[in-house]
Amino acid sequence: MRSRPNLSLAPRAQVTRAVIERGVATGLGWLQVGERRRAGAAREGILSAGAIQSPQLLRFSGVGPAALPSEHGIDVDVHAPGVGANLQDHCQLRTIVRLRRPGSTNVAVRHPVKLAAMGARWLFGRSGPLTVGAGQVGGTACNVHALGGR
């Protein structure tokens, strides 16, 4: 993936803002090892910083409700009152179950040989329990609860 001509990686970097010019996002600004950097987009960009950081970055960039950023010393380039409105983080429930026999993934990852086997399965076959995010089980429980299930 590193050999792609349209991809640049910036290790130890943190995006600080979208660069807005005449109401259009034209690039990104970031800090990398204490140095300010900036890159432009030739065609388009995708802001994918999660449920909390995406609206935060937009607001830092001057996109959002006109009154809020200006009271913090940020110039408003694009009045967009919906940015960050009704913000809700992802639902997360801790699901605890009792098993008749110890055989859960949690037990397996505590065993060095089983964990190494899972790692090898993921590394060489991109399959197995390490391909599933731990939050997906909690997300399923949230969806069942939201639909009125028990």
C-alpha positions as CSV (number, residue, x, y, z in Angstrom):
1,M,0.0,0.0,0.0
2,R,2.9,2.4,0.6
3,S,3.9,2.3,-3.0
4,R,0.6,3.9,-4.2
5,P,1.3,7.3,-5.8
6,N,-1.9,8.8,-4.4
7,L,-1.2,7.9,-0.8
8,S,1.1,9.5,1.7
9,L,1.6,8.4,5.3
10,A,2.4,10.8,8.1
11,P,3.5,8.9,11.2
12,R,3.3,10.6,14.6
13,A,0.9,13.2,13.2
14,Q,-2.3,14.8,14.3
15,V,-4.7,16.5,12.0
16,T,-5.6,20.0,13.3
17,R,-7.9,21.4,10.7
18,A,-9.4,21.3,7.3
19,V,-8.1,24.1,5.1
20,I,-11.1,26.1,3.8
21,E,-10.8,28.5,0.9
22,R,-13.8,30.4,-0.4
23,G,-16.1,27.9,1.4
24,V,-14.5,24.8,-0.1
25,A,-12.3,22.4,1.8
26,T,-9.0,22.3,-0.2
27,G,-6.7,20.3,2.1
28,L,-5.6,19.5,5.6
29,G,-3.3,21.0,8.2
30,W,-1.6,18.8,10.8
31,L,1.2,18.7,13.4
32,Q,3.9,16.2,12.9
33,V,6.6,16.0,15.7
34,G,5.9,19.6,16.6
35,E,6.0,21.0,13.1
36,R,3.0,22.5,11.3
37,R,2.3,20.9,7.9
38,R,-0.2,21.3,5.2
39,A,-1.3,19.4,2.1
40,G,-3.8,20.2,-0.6
41,A,-6.3,17.9,-2.3
42,A,-6.3,17.7,-6.1
43,R,-9.9,16.5,-6.3
44,E,-11.6,15.5,-3.1
45,G,-11.0,14.4,0.4
46,I,-12.8,12.3,3.0
47,L,-12.9,13.4,6.6
48,S,-13.2,10.2,8.7
49,A,-12.2,11.0,12.3
50,G,-15.1,9.4,14.1
51,A,-18.3,10.6,15.8
52,I,-16.5,13.1,18.0
53,Q,-13.4,14.2,16.2
54,S,-15.0,14.8,12.8
55,P,-17.3,17.6,14.0
56,Q,-14.5,18.9,16.3
57,L,-12.1,19.2,13.3
58,L,-14.8,20.9,11.2
59,R,-15.5,23.4,14.0
60,F,-11.8,24.1,14.5
61,S,-11.7,24.7,10.7
62,G,-14.4,27.3,10.8
63,V,-17.3,25.1,9.7
64,G,-20.2,25.0,12.1
65,P,-22.6,27.3,13.9
66,A,-21.5,30.9,13.4
67,A,-21.8,31.8,17.1
68,L,-19.9,29.0,18.7
69,P,-16.5,29.1,16.9
70,S,-16.3,32.9,16.9
71,E,-16.6,33.0,20.7
72,H,-13.4,30.8,20.8
73,G,-11.5,33.0,18.4
74,I,-12.0,30.9,15.3
75,D,-13.1,32.6,12.1
76,V,-16.2,31.1,10.7
77,D,-15.8,30.4,7.0
78,V,-18.9,28.3,6.5
79,H,-22.1,28.7,8.6
80,A,-23.4,25.1,9.1
81,P,-25.5,24.9,12.3
82,G,-25.9,21.2,12.0
83,V,-22.2,20.4,12.5
84,G,-21.9,18.8,16.0
85,A,-25.6,19.3,16.7
86,N,-27.3,16.4,18.4
87,L,-23.9,14.7,18.9
88,Q,-24.2,11.2,20.3
89,D,-21.3,8.9,20.8
90,H,-21.7,5.3,19.8
91,C,-23.8,3.1,22.1
92,Q,-21.6,0.7,24.0
93,L,-22.9,-1.9,26.4
94,R,-20.8,-4.4,28.3
95,T,-22.2,-7.8,27.5
96,I,-21.3,-10.4,30.2
97,V,-22.2,-14.1,29.7
98,R,-21.5,-17.2,31.7
99,L,-20.2,-20.2,29.7
100,R,-20.7,-23.8,30.6
101,R,-17.1,-24.6,29.4
102,P,-14.2,-22.1,29.2
103,G,-13.8,-21.6,25.5
104,S,-14.3,-17.9,24.8
105,T,-11.9,-15.7,22.7
106,N,-11.1,-13.9,25.9
107,V,-9.7,-17.1,27.5
108,A,-7.8,-18.0,24.3
109,V,-6.1,-14.6,24.0
110,R,-4.6,-15.1,27.5
111,H,-2.9,-18.2,26.3
112,P,0.4,-17.3,24.5
113,V,0.3,-20.3,22.1
114,K,-3.4,-19.8,21.2
115,L,-2.9,-16.1,20.7
116,A,0.1,-16.7,18.4
117,A,-2.0,-19.2,16.4
118,M,-4.8,-16.5,16.1
119,G,-2.2,-14.0,15.0
120,A,-0.7,-16.3,12.4
121,R,-4.2,-17.0,11.1
122,W,-4.9,-13.3,10.7
123,L,-1.5,-12.5,9.3
124,F,-1.4,-15.2,6.6
125,G,-5.1,-15.7,5.9
126,R,-6.8,-12.5,7.1
127,S,-9.3,-14.7,8.9
128,G,-10.2,-15.8,12.4
129,P,-11.3,-14.1,15.6
130,L,-8.8,-11.2,15.3
131,T,-10.7,-9.9,12.2
132,V,-13.8,-9.0,14.3
133,G,-13.8,-5.9,16.4
134,A,-14.7,-6.4,20.1
135,G,-17.3,-3.6,19.9
136,Q,-19.4,-5.5,17.4
137,V,-20.9,-7.7,20.1
138,G,-21.8,-4.7,22.2
139,G,-23.2,-3.0,19.0
140,T,-25.4,-6.0,18.4
141,A,-26.7,-5.8,22.0
142,C,-27.4,-2.0,21.5
143,N,-29.4,-2.7,18.4
144,V,-31.5,-5.4,20.0
145,H,-32.2,-3.1,23.0
146,A,-33.0,-0.1,20.7
147,L,-35.6,-2.3,18.8
148,G,-37.3,-3.2,22.1
149,G,-35.7,-6.6,22.4
150,R,-34.6,-8.2,25.6
